[in-house]
Amino acid sequence: MTALKAAARRVVDRHADGLVALSERLHADPETAWEEHRAAAAVPELLDRAGFDVTSSYLGLETAFRARFGSGPTRIALCAEYDALPGLGHACGHNLIAASSVGAALGLAAVADDAGVTVEVYGTPAEEGGGGKIEMLDRGAFAGVDLAMMVHPAPVDVAEARPFAVSHSKVSYAGKSAHAAAYPEAGINAADAFTVAQVAVGLLRQQLPDSARVHGVVTHAGDAPNAIPERATGRWYVRAETRAELAELEPRVMRAFEAGALATGCDLEIVAESKPYAEFRADETALGHYRANALALGREFAPPGQAARMNRASTDMGNVSQVVPAIHPYIGIGSLPATNHQHEFAAFCVGGQAQRALLDAAIALAWTGVDRGTATCGGGAA
């Protein structure tokens, strides 16, 4: 281990209690996409106290921030996610993502001058379907960054992210209400439109590529059993291997929703909830550094299989990876048989194994930043 890495680790270890407290604070107070006001204030507190220059409401986004430290030629960005899932809280472990990115930044900042880096932390809202990083990219975030990184909790450790591209749509049908017993012929049933659409989607799946995914929920489909539902709404995702494949696949799925409108006589409205998430392009050099650093900490990477499939989950970090070099490894929290987006997984995102994963992720990311910085500037102490 180099002297720089040893120094970075000591700083992470010194802040361990504060990082765990931050993670637990977020976990106990989940906020969903674009509503993360308390999280966006809490996450940069340790950074502010450590001398980072913190910009709140970054680029006009109320729940985004940027924190910056150092003046080295190599700009290392750590992404902190902190939005939770509706009804499931932190069942994807974004509390650990935020705390580990803060920890990595603190460790890397301690050696920033010698490693030749500028450390930047981006607080990125609305990863769960809102495309927060895409909004930030569109407003100029990440421009000129040399490496963007984050680590995501999963049942087991997996180094390489291979997420699907995905589109997120809000689907609405408008019909006409009527008394369901006395005057049913006067109604136009918006709930039936979703029934037709879901049958059409189910039949379409037989003709889709093996890698495609189409799934969603009906969020509203009437208010009283004796009234024909005049409005029905839902949220639907379409996933494919790449954005190019998604662009070919999505119109086929949308025709299934058009079929629901045609069969029932409803009006249909489809609104994109965000721009499509892209597939991930990993920086192989940084990924190699991360693997070596994680192994040096005693982490073990899982073989391909059921438990390791979280690396296929879509993320707006994919869009960042299309613009700047990036990595998005997964760190295991020992949750099996519980997996992401289950209440049981949320319970594993605090406590012993989660704490170890948090600190290991912070150290591994800090060390990877040291590797990139010293390789670029040719410095570093042995």
N, C-alpha and C positions, 0 to 999 in steps of 0.2 A: 504494500500500500504506500502511495506517495505521501509526502508530508502534507500536501494540499488536501488530499482526501481524508487523511487523519484529522486535520483541523476542521474540515467541513463536518465530519461525523461528530466530533466533540460538540459542535454548536447545535446540531440536531438533537443530540442526547441531552444537552443542557435545557433545551426548550421542550423536552418530551411531555412534561406535565401540562404545559400550556397548549400544546398541539392536541393532546388527548382531550383536554377540556373543551377546546374549540370543536372538535369532532362531535363530542357528546352534546354540546350546546345546540349544534345544528340538527343532530338526530332527534333531539327532544322537541324541536320547534320547526317542523317541516313546512316549507313554503313552496308552492307550485310555480310553474313557469311564468315569468314576468312579474311575479308577486314577491320576490325574494328580498324585500326591503331590509328586514332585520339581518339576514345572512350577509347581504352586501355590505352592511355596516360592520358586522362582527369579524368577517374573514380577514380584512386588512389590518385589524388592530395590532397584532403582533408585528406586522411589517412596519407599520407607522412608528411603533416604539423602537424598532431596530434601525430607524433612520431612512427608510424607504420614502421616496416622494410619491404620495398617494393621490390619485385623481379619482374622485367619486363621480357618479353619473357620467361615466366615460363616454365620449362621443355622443352625448345626448341620450344615452340609455340609462334610465334611472337606477336599474339594479345591476349595472356593470361597473367595474373599476379597473384602473391600471395602477400598479405600484412599481417603482423603478429604483434601482440602486447601482452605482458604479459607472465607469466610463470606458470600459475596455472595448476593444474593436469587435469582439464576438458577442452578438446579442442572443441571449438565451431566454426563451419565454416559457413560463410554467402556466398552465391553464388550470384554473380553479372553477369547477362546477359545484353548484350548491342548490339546484332546484330539486324538489321532491316529486313523487308520483301522486296523482290524485287518488285518495283512498288507501294508498299503500305506504305513505311516508317515504323514508329513505331506504326503500327496498331495492335500490340500485347502488346504494352506498356513496352517493355524492358527498355526504359529510366527510368521508374518508378521502375523497379526491381533493376537496378543498384543503383539508388539514395537511395532507401529504405534499401538496404543491407549495403551501406556505412554508412547511418545514424544509423542503428542498431549496427554496429561495433563501431562507435564513442561512442554511449551511453554505450555499454557494456564494452568498454575499460576503461571508467572512473571509473568503479567499479570492474575491473578485479581481482585485488588482493583480495578484500574482498569477491568476489563471487567465488574465486578459479578457474578462467578460464584463458585460453589462447584464444585470439580472432584471427581468421584467416578469411580473405576475399579472395575468389577465383574469379578472373575475368575469366569468362567462355565463350569463343567465340563460334559462330556457333551453337547455339541451333536450329535455324530454318533449320533443315535438314542435318547439317554437323556433328552432333554428337561430339561437342567440349568436353563435359564432359567425353565422352567415351574415346577419345584420351588422356585426362588428366589422367583418371583412369589407362589406359594402361601404362602410364609413371610414375605411382606411386603417383599421387595426392590423397588426402583424406585419405591416410593410417594413421590409428590410431586416426582419428577424432571421437569424442564422439557423436556429433550431427551436421548434416548439415541442413541448413534452407534457404529458400527464400520465398517471397510472390509474387504472380503473379496477375496483374490486370485482371479484368473480369467485366461484367455488374453488378454483385451482389457478396456479400460475400459468400464463401463456404469454409468450413474448410478442408475437406478431399479431396486430389487428388486421382482420380481413372482413370488414363490415360490408353489408349490402348498401347500395344506394337505395334511397327511400323517398317517397312523396307522402305528404300528409294532407288530407282533404276533409273539409266539413261538408257533409251532404245534407241537404234540406229538401223536403217535399211539402208542398202546400196544396191542400185539398179543400173540402167544404164540410162543415159540421152539419149534423142532422140527428134527430132522435133515432137511436139504433133499432128500436122496436116499432115505433109508430110510423116513421117516415124514412126508412133506410134508403129507399131509392133516391132521396133528395141529397144524399151525402156523397162525397168523394173521399175515399179512405186513404189517408197518407200513410198509415201504418202498413196497409196492404202493399203499398209501393215498395217499402223496404223488404217485405216478404218476397215479392217477385224478384227484386234485385239480388237478394242473398241467394235465392235458388239459382239465378243466372250465374252469379259468381262461383257458386259451388260446382256447377257443371263446367264452367270455363276452366277450372283448375286442372282438369284432365288434359287439357291442351296447352298448359303452360310449361315452361322449362322447369326442371327439377329445383333449380335455385330460386325460383320466384316465390314470393309470399304475398298473399292478399288477406288482410284481416281487419276487423273493426268492431265497433260497438254502436248500437242504437242508444242514444242518450235521452231521447224523449219520443214517445209514440202515443200520445193521448193523455187525457186527464180523468175521464170517467168511463166506465164500461158501458153506460147506456147512451153515450154520445159518439158518433162517428168521428175518429181522430182527424182534425183538420190540418194538423201540422205534425211532422215527424222529422227528427234530426239525428245525425250520427257522425262519427269520426272514423275515417278509413285510411289505412296505410297500404301502399303498394311498394314491394321491394324487388330489386333485381341486382344482378352482379355489378352493373355499371350504370352510370347516368344515361349512357347511350342506349343500353338495353331497356332501361326504365322508360325512356321516351317512346320506345316502340310498344312496350307492354301496357303502359297506363291507359292509352285510348281504348284498348280492348276492354279493360275493366270498367271504364267510365260508360261504355255502351250498355253494360249490365244495369247501371243505375238509370240510364235513359230508358231501358226496357220497363223498369218499374213505373216510370212516369207515363210512358205510352200505354201500358196495360190498364192503368187506373184512371188516367185523365188528370193526374196531378201536375202541377208545375214543379220543375226541378231546378235547384241552384247548387252548384258545386264551387266551393271557395278554397283555394290553397291556404293552409295554415302557415306555411313557410315555403321558402324556395327548397327544391329537392336537396337532400343530403347526398354527398358524393361518396363513392368508394374510397378506400384509404390507400395512400401511396407512402409506404414506410421508407425512411432514410436508412439504408442498410448498414452504413457505418455506425450511426448512433444506436441502431438496434443491436449491433454486435457489442458495442460498449455496454449497453444496458444488460444484455444477457450475462456478460462476464461479471459485471458489478453485482447483479442479483445472486449469481452463483457464489460469489465471494462472501456474500452475507448469509449463505446457507439455504437460499431458496432452491426449490426443485421445480423444474418445468414439467407439466403434465404431457403425456403423449396425446395425439389426436384422439378424439372420442367424445362421447356424450357430455362428460363433465367439462370438456375444454371448448365447447361450442359458443361460449359467450363472446369469443372474439369475432363472431359473425354479426353481432348486434350493430345496428346502424348508429352513427354518431355524426354530428355536425363538425367534429374534429376532422372528418374526412375532407371537408371543404378546405380547412386550413392546410391539410397535407398536400392539396393540389396547388397551393400558392407558395408555401415555404417548406423546408425540410422538417419532418415531424415523426414522432413515435407515439404509440398509444398502447403500451403493454398492459396486461391484466395481472393482478396480484391476488393470490388465493387467501381466503379468510377461513378455510376449513369448515364450510357451511354444509357440505353434502349430508343428506340428500336434498337440502334446500338449495334453490338456485335463484338467480336474480328475478325480481318482480314478484316475489312471494313474501307474505308477512314473515315467514320463518327466516328468510334471508335478511330482512330488515333487522331482526333481533340479533343476528350475527354481526351486524355492522357496528356494534359497540362491544366492549369486553376484551378479554385476553388476546385471542388470536387476531381480532381486528386491530388492536393497539400495536401488536408486533408488525402486522402488515403495513399499517400507517407509517411507522418509523422506518421499516425496511424500504418502503417505496420512496420516502423522503431522501434517505441516504443514497439509494441507487440512482435516483434522478440527479441529486447534487453531484455525485461522482461522474455521471454521464456528462453533465455540464462541464466539469473540470476536464474530462477527456476531450471534449470538443474544443474548449477554449485553448488548452495547452497545445493541441495538435495544430490549431490555426496560427497561434502566435509563436510556437516553438519554445514556450517557457515551461515552468513547473519545477517544483523542488522534488528531489528524489527522497 
